[in-house]
Amino acid sequence: MSDTSGRAALLRRIRAWLVLFVVCLVLSGVTAFPLVHELRWTEAALRALSAPEYLPGLTGWIEHVRDGLDTVDARYPFVLYGTDWLAFAHLVIAVAFLGPYRDPVRNIWVVEFGMIACAGVIPLALVCGPLRGIPFGWTLIDMSFGIFGVIPLHVVRRDIKRLAALTPNPWTAPAA
């Protein structure tokens, strides 16, 4: 494989992983907008699947959270404005990954920033989860976002390093 075709293949792979990461980030963000409705739908789906019989802890927790969100929505809707900002932050961070998509070598720092953010999910969940009364199993689910998020970013970072090695002067070469 020539350097040119190897470079092009690496660039395609980097971009594919970045697209996957951005799609997941956007989905994670947009699902923070309709929380009240999502919890109602989730609770209805669990009941339709007879989950209360088989997973009473899960359905009890979903019902508790849905009840809390219904109360907040009815009496203190401004509190949900915080989750709107959470959603917006996800979307803004997703936009930042356009830089590495366009020019991975120059913008590797965005990928590294994302990896640091993924690592930060774990202590945040471990500290804030118990403070907010979140069950430990749910805290593990929250931590998994950081773990699963860092995997594609690690692959992208490794491939960007390979791409940089194939690029004679990565600071002057345009992205393919």
NUROKOL-133315 format. One record per residue (C-alpha): x, z, y; residue in one letter. Coordinates in steps of 0.5 Angstrom, whole numbers, plus 500, padded with zeros to 3 digits. Each point is the difference from the previous one (the first is absolute). Layout:
[r [X; Z; Y]; "a"],
...
//
This chain:
[r [500; 500; 500]; "m"],
[r [503; 498; 507]; "s"],
[r [500; 505; 505]; "d"],
[r [495; 496; 504]; "t"],
[r [495; 500; 494]; "s"],
[r [502; 508; 499]; "g"],
[r [499; 501; 507]; "r"],
[r [493; 497; 500]; "a"],
[r [498; 503; 494]; "a"],
[r [502; 507; 502]; "l"],
[r [496; 499; 507]; "l"],
[r [494; 498; 496]; "r"],
[r [500; 506; 496]; "r"],
[r [501; 505; 506]; "i"],
[r [495; 496; 503]; "r"],
[r [495; 501; 494]; "a"],
[r [502; 508; 500]; "w"],
[r [499; 501; 507]; "l"],
[r [493; 496; 500]; "v"],
[r [498; 505; 494]; "l"],
[r [502; 506; 504]; "f"],
[r [497; 498; 506]; "v"],
[r [493; 498; 497]; "v"],
[r [500; 507; 497]; "c"],
[r [502; 503; 506]; "l"],
[r [494; 496; 504]; "v"],
[r [495; 502; 494]; "l"],
[r [502; 507; 501]; "s"],
[r [499; 500; 507]; "g"],
[r [493; 497; 500]; "v"],
[r [498; 504; 495]; "t"],
[r [501; 506; 505]; "a"],
[r [494; 497; 505]; "f"],
[r [494; 501; 495]; "p"],
[r [502; 507; 497]; "l"],
[r [493; 503; 500]; "v"],
[r [497; 493; 497]; "h"],
[r [505; 500; 495]; "e"],
[r [499; 507; 497]; "l"],
[r [493; 499; 500]; "r"],
[r [501; 493; 496]; "w"],
[r [505; 504; 496]; "t"],
[r [496; 506; 498]; "e"],
[r [494; 495; 498]; "a"],
[r [505; 496; 496]; "a"],
[r [502; 506; 496]; "l"],
[r [493; 502; 499]; "r"],
[r [498; 493; 497]; "a"],
[r [506; 501; 496]; "l"],
[r [498; 507; 497]; "s"],
[r [507; 502; 503]; "a"],
[r [497; 507; 501]; "p"],
[r [499; 501; 493]; "e"],
[r [507; 498; 498]; "y"],
[r [504; 502; 507]; "l"],
[r [496; 505; 503]; "p"],
[r [506; 503; 504]; "g"],
[r [501; 493; 503]; "l"],
[r [493; 499; 502]; "t"],
[r [499; 507; 502]; "g"],
[r [506; 498; 505]; "w"],
[r [497; 494; 502]; "i"],
[r [494; 503; 502]; "e"],
[r [503; 505; 504]; "h"],
[r [504; 496; 504]; "v"],
[r [494; 495; 501]; "r"],
[r [496; 506; 502]; "d"],
[r [506; 502; 505]; "g"],
[r [500; 493; 503]; "l"],
[r [492; 500; 500]; "d"],
[r [500; 506; 504]; "t"],
[r [506; 498; 505]; "v"],
[r [497; 493; 501]; "d"],
[r [493; 503; 502]; "a"],
[r [503; 506; 504]; "r"],
[r [507; 498; 502]; "y"],
[r [501; 493; 500]; "p"],
[r [506; 500; 504]; "f"],
[r [504; 503; 495]; "v"],
[r [499; 494; 496]; "l"],
[r [504; 496; 506]; "y"],
[r [506; 503; 497]; "g"],
[r [499; 496; 494]; "t"],
[r [499; 494; 504]; "d"],
[r [507; 501; 503]; "w"],
[r [503; 501; 493]; "l"],
[r [497; 493; 498]; "a"],
[r [503; 497; 506]; "f"],
[r [507; 503; 499]; "a"],
[r [499; 497; 493]; "h"],
[r [499; 493; 503]; "l"],
[r [505; 501; 506]; "v"],
[r [505; 501; 494]; "i"],
[r [498; 494; 496]; "a"],
[r [502; 496; 506]; "v"],
[r [507; 503; 501]; "a"],
[r [501; 496; 493]; "f"],
[r [499; 494; 503]; "l"],
[r [507; 501; 503]; "g"],
[r [503; 500; 493]; "p"],
[r [496; 494; 497]; "y"],
[r [503; 496; 506]; "r"],
[r [507; 502; 499]; "d"],
[r [501; 505; 495]; "p"],
[r [508; 501; 501]; "v"],
[r [499; 502; 508]; "r"],
[r [494; 504; 498]; "n"],
[r [502; 504; 494]; "i"],
[r [499; 506; 505]; "w"],
[r [493; 499; 499]; "v"],
[r [500; 501; 493]; "v"],
[r [504; 506; 500]; "e"],
[r [496; 503; 505]; "f"],
[r [494; 499; 495]; "g"],
[r [504; 503; 494]; "m"],
[r [501; 506; 505]; "i"],
[r [493; 500; 501]; "a"],
[r [498; 500; 493]; "c"],
[r [505; 506; 499]; "a"],
[r [496; 504; 505]; "g"],
[r [494; 499; 497]; "v"],
[r [502; 505; 494]; "i"],
[r [502; 506; 504]; "p"],
[r [494; 499; 505]; "l"],
[r [495; 500; 494]; "a"],
[r [504; 506; 497]; "l"],
[r [499; 504; 506]; "v"],
[r [494; 498; 503]; "c"],
[r [496; 499; 494]; "g"],
[r [500; 507; 498]; "p"],
[r [499; 502; 508]; "l"],
[r [493; 496; 500]; "r"],
[r [498; 502; 493]; "g"],
[r [501; 494; 497]; "i"],
[r [500; 500; 492]; "p"],
[r [507; 499; 497]; "f"],
[r [498; 494; 496]; "g"],
[r [498; 497; 506]; "w"],
[r [506; 502; 504]; "t"],
[r [504; 496; 494]; "l"],
[r [495; 494; 501]; "i"],
[r [502; 500; 507]; "d"],
[r [508; 501; 499]; "m"],
[r [499; 494; 495]; "s"],
[r [499; 495; 506]; "f"],
[r [507; 502; 503]; "g"],
[r [503; 499; 493]; "i"],
[r [496; 493; 498]; "f"],
[r [502; 498; 507]; "g"],
[r [507; 501; 500]; "v"],
[r [501; 496; 494]; "i"],
[r [498; 493; 503]; "p"],
[r [504; 502; 506]; "l"],
[r [506; 502; 496]; "h"],
[r [500; 493; 496]; "v"],
[r [500; 497; 507]; "v"],
[r [505; 504; 503]; "r"],
[r [505; 498; 494]; "r"],
[r [498; 493; 500]; "d"],
[r [501; 500; 508]; "i"],
[r [507; 502; 498]; "k"],
[r [501; 495; 495]; "r"],
[r [498; 495; 505]; "l"],
[r [504; 502; 506]; "a"],
[r [506; 499; 495]; "a"],
[r [498; 493; 499]; "l"],
[r [500; 499; 507]; "t"],
[r [506; 498; 503]; "p"],
[r [499; 503; 507]; "n"],
[r [493; 504; 499]; "p"],
[r [500; 501; 508]; "w"],
[r [500; 493; 502]; "t"],
[r [496; 497; 494]; "a"],
[r [493; 498; 501]; "p"],
[r [495; 502; 495]; "a"],
[r [498; 495; 495]; "a"],
//
